Amino acid sequence: MPSYQLDKSLWGGAEFDALLADIRQRRQEFEDQQFVSQDIVERFQKAGVYRAMVPQELGGDERSPAEFLQMVEAVAAADGSAGWVASFGMNPAYLAALPLDTVKKVWGDGPDVVFAGGIFPTQPAKRVDGGFMVSGRWKFGSGSMGASLIGVGIQPDDGEPLPRMAVMPAEKIRIEPNWDVIGMVGTGSHDLVVEDVFVPEEWTFVRGGKPNIDSDFFRYPSLSFAAQVLSVTTAGMAREALDIVQGMAAGRKSVTGAPNMGEREYVQIEIARAEARLRASRSFFYDTTEDVWNTIKAGAAPTPQQVSLLRLSTTHLTSECAESIRTAYQVAGMTSTYTDHPLCRIMRDSMMPTQHAFMGVITLKNAGAMFFGHDPLPGYL
């Protein structure tokens, strides 16, 4: 039951299939070492993950949001952590806010730049001649182990009201391995530590600032896209979980003499519900994505209501797919409780997106407020 129509030719065809197969085989490796291996990151580069959203004028492929999201979904089906790391190929949505001359330097040697970062907690930075002196510690540096450029959130000490991102070469940052969590262990979301590093002002940008590149992608709501690329990992994992249950049922008999799992009425009913949750929430998610993208391609700006539906469909996808995964885990019985079983790993990984601030219940409050004509909280749109 395929859940997406990915054009594999955009991502390397047979080589992309081989990459996904390798990721599936190495899931335990990523979890044990707490990061996605460097050779996989390099194969992501070769497949076009990191140049996907880079403008063609800078050597990129300039994919549509839906094409990129479907790629992340496919990778997440192979492994949730790998999908999460691949999602940071959306980095041009951030880096395009750098001054144009700096943007050209970022991709001056090619479009396959791996960027990661830690935004919170924003740390004070002393403004000095030509830039900032940056020190501090940042949480949740997902994908930083494989990055060549890393950004951290700073608050200038000169009274500037808006926080910035300070971008620097990865060798300027110390990664402190402390990612001791229940799910998405392979994302390597360790702490980032910076000690007295000078960052030129032209290598900083205001978070959420206007992009300095003019193309359709940079008119797509960047905050919404940042949430979408993480949320869609749950769709890939839900598809994988349901496929695993289907495979487990084939020819399997209970040790008690009970009917095959796939012959049990309660399993059939629950799995049908899980399948419906996945497909319905996924359709809402991609329908809103295409609606906003078509508006932009037609030369118009998305309305606040369209952006709100993007946010709502993203949170809805996360919660519905997580519930589908829980169902798959539950109907599989004791077998799925072993920590090395793929359903156990998927179950644990699915807990992480539901905890992320981008996909929190506050989204529902804001979407509901807009439904009744009230203003949402700042930062929602």
TABELGI-V25469 format. One record per pair of residues at least 4 apart in sequence whose ideal C-beta (glycine too) atoms are under 7 Angstrom apart, sorted by the first residue. I is the first residue (numbers start at 1). J is the second residue. If there is no record, write none. Layout:
I;J
I;J
This chain:
3;235
3;239
3;278
3;279
3;282
4;70
4;73
4;74
6;70
6;71
6;74
8;13
8;16
8;17
9;13
10;63
10;67
11;16
11;47
11;48
11;71
12;16
12;47
14;18
15;19
15;47
16;20
16;47
17;21
18;22
19;23
19;43
19;47
20;24
20;74
20;75
20;78
21;25
22;26
23;40
23;75
23;78
23;79
23;82
24;78
24;79
26;30
27;31
27;79
27;345
28;32
28;340
29;33
29;37
30;35
30;36
30;37
30;79
30;81
30;82
30;186
31;185
31;186
34;177
34;179
34;185
34;186
34;188
35;145
35;186
35;188
36;40
36;41
36;81
36;82
36;85
36;146
36;186
36;188
38;42
38;146
39;43
40;44
40;82
41;45
41;114
41;146
42;46
43;47
44;49
44;50
44;86
45;49
45;50
45;112
45;114
48;52
48;61
49;71
49;86
49;89
50;89
50;112
50;113
50;114
51;59
51;60
51;61
51;111
51;112
52;61
52;63
52;68
52;89
53;60
53;63
53;68
53;89
53;90
53;92
53;93
53;217
54;58
54;59
54;60
54;61
54;92
54;107
54;111
55;60
55;62
55;213
55;215
56;60
56;62
58;107
58;111
59;107
59;110
59;111
60;111
62;215
62;217
63;67
63;68
64;293
65;69
65;220
65;225
65;289
65;293
66;70
66;286
66;289
66;290
66;293
67;71
68;72
68;89
68;90
69;73
69;228
69;229
69;232
69;289
70;74
71;75
72;76
72;83
72;86
72;87
72;229
72;232
72;233
73;77
73;232
73;235
73;236
74;236
75;82
75;83
75;86
75;236
76;80
76;83
76;233
76;236
76;237
77;236
77;237
77;239
77;240
78;82
79;83
79;186
80;84
80;184
80;233
80;237
80;346
80;349
81;85
81;184
81;185
81;186
81;187
81;349
82;86
82;186
83;87
83;233
83;236
84;142
84;184
84;187
84;230
84;233
85;142
85;143
85;187
87;229
87;230
87;233
88;115
88;116
88;142
88;143
90;225
90;226
90;229
91;95
91;115
92;96
93;222
93;225
93;226
94;165
95;103
95;106
95;115
96;103
96;211
96;212
96;213
96;218
97;205
97;206
97;209
97;210
97;211
97;212
98;102
98;103
98;106
98;167
98;203
98;205
98;212
99;202
99;212
100;104
100;212
101;105
101;202
102;106
102;202
102;203
103;212
103;213
104;108
106;113
107;111
107;113
113;148
113;149
114;146
114;147
114;148
115;147
115;149
115;151
116;141
116;142
116;143
116;144
116;147
116;150
117;141
117;150
117;151
117;152
117;165
118;138
118;139
118;140
118;141
118;152
118;192
119;153
120;138
120;139
120;153
122;153
122;154
122;155
122;163
123;136
123;153
123;154
123;155
124;155
124;157
125;132
125;133
125;134
125;154
125;155
125;156
125;157
125;166
126;132
126;133
126;157
127;132
127;156
127;157
127;158
128;132
128;133
130;200
130;201
131;198
131;199
131;200
131;201
132;154
132;156
132;166
132;199
132;201
132;204
133;196
133;198
134;152
134;154
134;166
134;194
134;197
134;199
135;194
135;195
135;196
136;194
137;191
137;193
138;152
138;153
138;191
138;192
139;191
140;189
141;175
141;189
141;190
141;191
141;192
142;187
142;188
142;189
143;147
143;187
143;188
144;150
144;175
144;188
144;190
144;192
145;175
145;188
147;170
148;170
149;167
149;169
149;170
150;168
150;170
150;173
150;192
151;165
151;166
151;167
152;165
152;166
152;192
152;194
153;163
153;165
153;207
154;163
154;164
154;166
155;163
156;160
156;164
162;206
163;207
164;204
164;205
164;206
164;207
165;204
165;205
165;207
166;199
166;203
166;204
167;203
167;204
168;172
168;173
168;197
168;199
168;203
172;194
172;197
173;192
173;193
173;194
174;193
175;190
175;192
176;190
176;191
176;193
177;190
178;190
178;191
179;185
179;188
179;189
179;190
181;185
182;348
182;351
183;348
183;349
183;350
183;351
183;352
184;349
184;352
199;203
199;204
205;209
208;223
211;218
213;218
214;218
216;296
216;297
219;296
220;225
220;292
220;293
220;296
221;225
221;302
221;307
221;310
222;226
223;227
224;228
224;307
224;310
224;311
224;314
225;229
226;358
227;231
227;311
227;314
227;358
227;359
228;232
228;314
230;353
230;356
230;358
231;314
231;317
231;318
231;353
231;359
232;236
232;317
233;237
233;353
234;238
234;317
234;318
234;321
234;322
234;350
234;353
235;239
235;278
235;282
235;317
235;321
236;240
237;241
237;321
237;325
237;346
237;349
237;350
238;242
238;278
238;321
238;324
238;325
239;243
239;278
240;244
240;346
241;245
241;324
241;325
241;328
241;343
241;346
242;246
242;271
242;274
242;275
242;278
242;324
242;328
243;247
244;248
244;328
244;342
244;343
245;249
245;271
245;328
245;331
245;332
248;252
248;261
248;332
249;260
249;261
249;262
252;260
252;261
253;260
254;258
259;263
259;264
261;267
262;267
264;268
265;269
266;270
267;271
267;331
268;272
269;273
270;274
270;327
270;331
271;275
271;327
271;331
272;276
273;277
273;327
274;278
274;324
274;327
274;328
275;279
276;280
277;281
277;320
277;323
277;324
278;282
278;320
278;321
278;324
279;283
280;284
281;285
281;316
281;317
281;320
281;321
282;286
282;317
283;287
284;288
284;313
284;316
285;289
285;313
285;314
285;317
286;290
287;291
288;292
288;309
288;310
288;313
289;293
290;294
291;295
291;306
292;296
292;302
292;306
292;310
293;297
294;298
295;300
295;302
295;306
296;302
302;306
302;307
304;308
304;370
304;381
305;309
305;370
306;310
307;311
307;381
308;312
308;367
308;370
308;381
309;313
310;314
311;315
311;363
311;367
311;380
312;316
312;363
312;367
313;317
314;318
314;359
315;319
315;359
315;363
315;364
316;320
317;321
318;322
318;353
318;354
318;359
319;323
319;354
320;324
321;325
322;326
322;350
322;354
323;327
324;328
325;329
325;346
325;347
325;350
326;330
326;347
327;331
328;332
328;343
329;336
329;343
329;347
332;336
332;343
335;341
336;341
336;343
336;344
337;344
338;344
339;344
342;346
343;347
344;348
345;349
346;350
351;355
352;356
353;359
354;359
359;363
361;365
362;366
363;367
364;368
365;369
366;370
366;376
366;377
366;380
367;371
368;372
369;374
369;375
369;376
370;374
370;376
376;380
376;381
